[in-house]
Amino acid sequence: MNIAVFGAGYVGLVTGAVLADLGHKVSLIDVDHHKVEQINCSQPPIYEFALDSLLHRVISSNALYARTEPSGEVGQAEVIFIAVGTPSLNDGAPDLESVHQAAVTIGQHLTPLQNCVIVNKATVPIGSANLVEMWIDDGFTQANGQPAPEGTFSVASNPEFLREGRAVHDTFYPDRIVLGAENPAALERLTSLYRPILEQSFEPPHQLPRPQGLKAVPVVTTDRLSAEMIKYAANAFLSTKISFANEMANICERVGADINTVMSGIGLDNRIGPQFLNAGVGWGGSCFGKDLSALIHTAREYGYEPRLLDSTREVNNQQRRSVIKRLQDELKTIKGRRIAIWGLAFKPGTDDLRDAPSLNIIQELIHLNARVIVFDPVAMDNMHRQFPDWDIRYAPGPLEAVDGAHALVVLTEWDIFRQVPLKDIVNRLESPVIIDARNIFDPALARRLSIRYRGIGR
Ligand SMILES: NC(=O)c1ccc[n+]([C@@H]2O[C@H](COP(=O)([O-])OP(=O)(O)OC[C@H]3O[C@@H](n4cnc5c(N)ncnc54)[C@H](O)[C@@H]3O)[C@@H](O)[C@H]2O)c1
């Protein structure tokens, strides 16, 4: 099929590249000139495992190209995805300006009776498909002097569930695909677009073998409102699971139990499951905080007080603050102390810093006049670019960061951190304090090495 994708970020670029690899003809449209240039040179503007080889393949076979403005692509597309960003406004509601702009642009370029399915992949408040429909019609009317005739386009919702760090994997091998549309022909078109993924009939890319036993991907077909709500409910549940683990960790710490054993113990119950129960510094990233705020905002708009969701957010904020409290407990004054930070990205496998706990913690440390030295295997360039004025130093490796530091704080559970022997760390530290906010080290070993070790809930 001829596909156009508006927004070449984490979602748009990965979706576009995977669909191109499956044999579709894809054009990416993004307002960011630099991003478009990078993509057309086969250079991924973001760090994601296996994206570089995938992009190289689809660009060199002309299956995908990027542009800053649409020309003929929109008028010929059978499916157009909207995958632009929807960041939070100050009141927690999502900012739909980019969605608005993309929808109007699409409307301006559609041809009458085109029979195109426009798919909202961005996470948008419940009911936004109606708005998108209206905005596309506005664009069409601006360009043609009259509203789009019946049969020109229909709007569907297809929320995205990929995880950063595993975005390409999740797009080839999703847990499910959710399609929301009132129009049966639109549903049929999208089902046929996704068929190779639904039936797992494609040849797996060599870096990404098919997970064992995966024979088919479930599809949920529903109305647009329910599809939009599925996305918010999924993220609200996942963030609640982590806040629950952190609440249990805080109780474990007080009574002397070990959170890792407690969570393994409950995770064996099939009704609970083992995933997403890691206690630590809490969730971050571009989605959980934003989507939770949006759902809370929606609930209040309709007169419902979402107490559980409020608490999920508050436990997470408190978890970030508790890292500074633990440092103060160990070092007393932070002023003039040299603090090593391992990990800037909000989770391993990505260089994304959006709503990363490291940002709040480093800001607070700078405010308290600490000297901060950081190391992250992939996110340091982003940090430097986004926060050039922050008074921090960048270390070339994990051990260089701890050289002469008064404490080490672990904020991202990158595998390479687990491989650094504790005794090498303690030899380099000025004082043997480790705040392990991701529980990557063994507390018993730390005790044997006389480290003042503080994990979360252990
Ligand atoms: N990142 C994730 O892990 C993830 C997962 C699931 C869902 N989502 C949702 O998907 C949406 C996109 O997220 P993302 O992380 O890919 O965002 P992103 O910020 O990485 O990318 C958005 C892109 O849209 C471009 N853009 C903005 N306005 C545009 C316009 N009018 N026309 C064309 N391009 C435009 C921007 O330049 C940017 O490159 C959001 O609603 C997000 O909540 C994200």
The ligand as an SDF file (V2000), in Angstrom:
LIG
                    3D

 44 48  0  0  0  0  0  0  0  0999 V2000
    7.7030    7.1560   22.5420 N   0  0  0  0  0  0  0  0  0  0  0  0
    6.9920    6.1180   22.9250 C   0  0  0  0  0  0  0  0  0  0  0  0
    7.4900    5.1710   23.5320 O   0  0  0  0  0  0  0  0  0  0  0  0
    5.5180    6.0410   22.6070 C   0  0  0  0  0  0  0  0  0  0  0  0
    4.8570    4.8110   22.7590 C   0  0  0  0  0  0  0  0  0  0  0  0
    3.5150    4.7520   22.4790 C   0  0  0  0  0  0  0  0  0  0  0  0
    2.8130    5.8860   22.0830 C   0  0  0  0  0  0  0  0  0  0  0  0
    3.4770    7.0660   21.9690 N   0  0  0  0  0  0  0  0  0  0  0  0
    2.6980    8.2440   21.5360 C   0  0  0  0  0  0  0  0  0  0  0  0
    2.9710    8.4660   20.1580 O   0  0  0  0  0  0  0  0  0  0  0  0
    2.9970    9.8780   19.8800 C   0  0  0  0  0  0  0  0  0  0  0  0
    4.3490   10.2490   19.2840 C   0  0  0  0  0  0  0  0  0  0  0  0
    5.3440   10.0040   20.2680 O   0  0  0  0  0  0  0  0  0  0  0  0
    6.9010   10.0060   19.9240 P   0  0  0  0  0  0  0  0  0  0  0  0
    7.6020    9.5480   21.1590 O   0  0  0  0  0  0  0  0  0  0  0  0
    7.1170    9.2820   18.6380 O   0  0  0  0  0  0  0  0  0  0  0  0
    7.1270   11.5810   19.7220 O   0  0  0  0  0  0  0  0  0  0  0  0
    8.4230   12.3150   19.1650 P   0  0  0  0  0  0  0  0  0  0  0  0
    8.4670   13.6200   19.8440 O   0  0  0  0  0  0  0  0  0  0  0  0
    9.6150   11.4070   19.2180 O   0  0  0  0  0  0  0  0  0  0  0  0
    8.0820   12.5350   17.6270 O   0  0  0  0  0  0  0  0  0  0  0  0
    7.0800   13.3950   17.1750 C   0  0  0  0  0  0  0  0  0  0  0  0
    7.5320   13.9530   15.8160 C   0  0  0  0  0  0  0  0  0  0  0  0
    6.4450   14.6920   15.2560 O   0  0  0  0  0  0  0  0  0  0  0  0
    7.0070   15.7790   14.5310 C   0  0  0  0  0  0  0  0  0  0  0  0
    5.9400   16.7530   14.2550 N   0  0  0  0  0  0  0  0  0  0  0  0
    5.3950   17.6730   15.0860 C   0  0  0  0  0  0  0  0  0  0  0  0
    4.4290   18.3620   14.4490 N   0  0  0  0  0  0  0  0  0  0  0  0
    4.3360   17.8520   13.1900 C   0  0  0  0  0  0  0  0  0  0  0  0
    3.5200   18.1170   12.0700 C   0  0  0  0  0  0  0  0  0  0  0  0
    2.5590   19.0520   12.1180 N   0  0  0  0  0  0  0  0  0  0  0  0
    3.7160   17.4160   10.9450 N   0  0  0  0  0  0  0  0  0  0  0  0
    4.6840   16.4660   10.8930 C   0  0  0  0  0  0  0  0  0  0  0  0
    5.4840   16.1610   11.9220 N   0  0  0  0  0  0  0  0  0  0  0  0
    5.3140   16.8400   13.0650 C   0  0  0  0  0  0  0  0  0  0  0  0
    8.1250   16.2600   15.4210 C   0  0  0  0  0  0  0  0  0  0  0  0
    9.0680   17.0460   14.7210 O   0  0  0  0  0  0  0  0  0  0  0  0
    8.7050   14.9330   15.9330 C   0  0  0  0  0  0  0  0  0  0  0  0
    9.7530   14.4690   15.1050 O   0  0  0  0  0  0  0  0  0  0  0  0
    2.6810   10.5740   21.2050 C   0  0  0  0  0  0  0  0  0  0  0  0
    1.3080   10.8220   21.2740 O   0  0  0  0  0  0  0  0  0  0  0  0
    3.0850    9.5280   22.2390 C   0  0  0  0  0  0  0  0  0  0  0  0
    2.3600    9.6720   23.4290 O   0  0  0  0  0  0  0  0  0  0  0  0
    4.8100    7.1670   22.1970 C   0  0  0  0  0  0  0  0  0  0  0  0
  1  2  1  0
  2  3  2  0
  2  4  1  0
  4  5  1  0
  4 44  2  0
  5  6  2  0
  6  7  1  0
  7  8  2  0
  8  9  1  0
  8 44  1  0
  9 10  1  0
  9 42  1  0
 10 11  1  0
 11 12  1  0
 11 40  1  0
 12 13  1  0
 13 14  1  0
 14 15  2  0
 14 16  1  0
 14 17  1  0
 17 18  1  0
 18 19  2  0
 18 20  1  0
 18 21  1  0
 21 22  1  0
 22 23  1  0
 23 24  1  0
 23 38  1  0
 24 25  1  0
 25 26  1  0
 25 36  1  0
 26 27  1  0
 26 35  1  0
 27 28  2  0
 28 29  1  0
 29 30  1  0
 29 35  2  0
 30 31  1  0
 30 32  2  0
 32 33  1  0
 33 34  2  0
 34 35  1  0
 36 37  1  0
 36 38  1  0
 38 39  1  0
 40 41  1  0
 40 42  1  0
 42 43  1  0
M  CHG  2   8   1  16  -1
M  END
$$$$
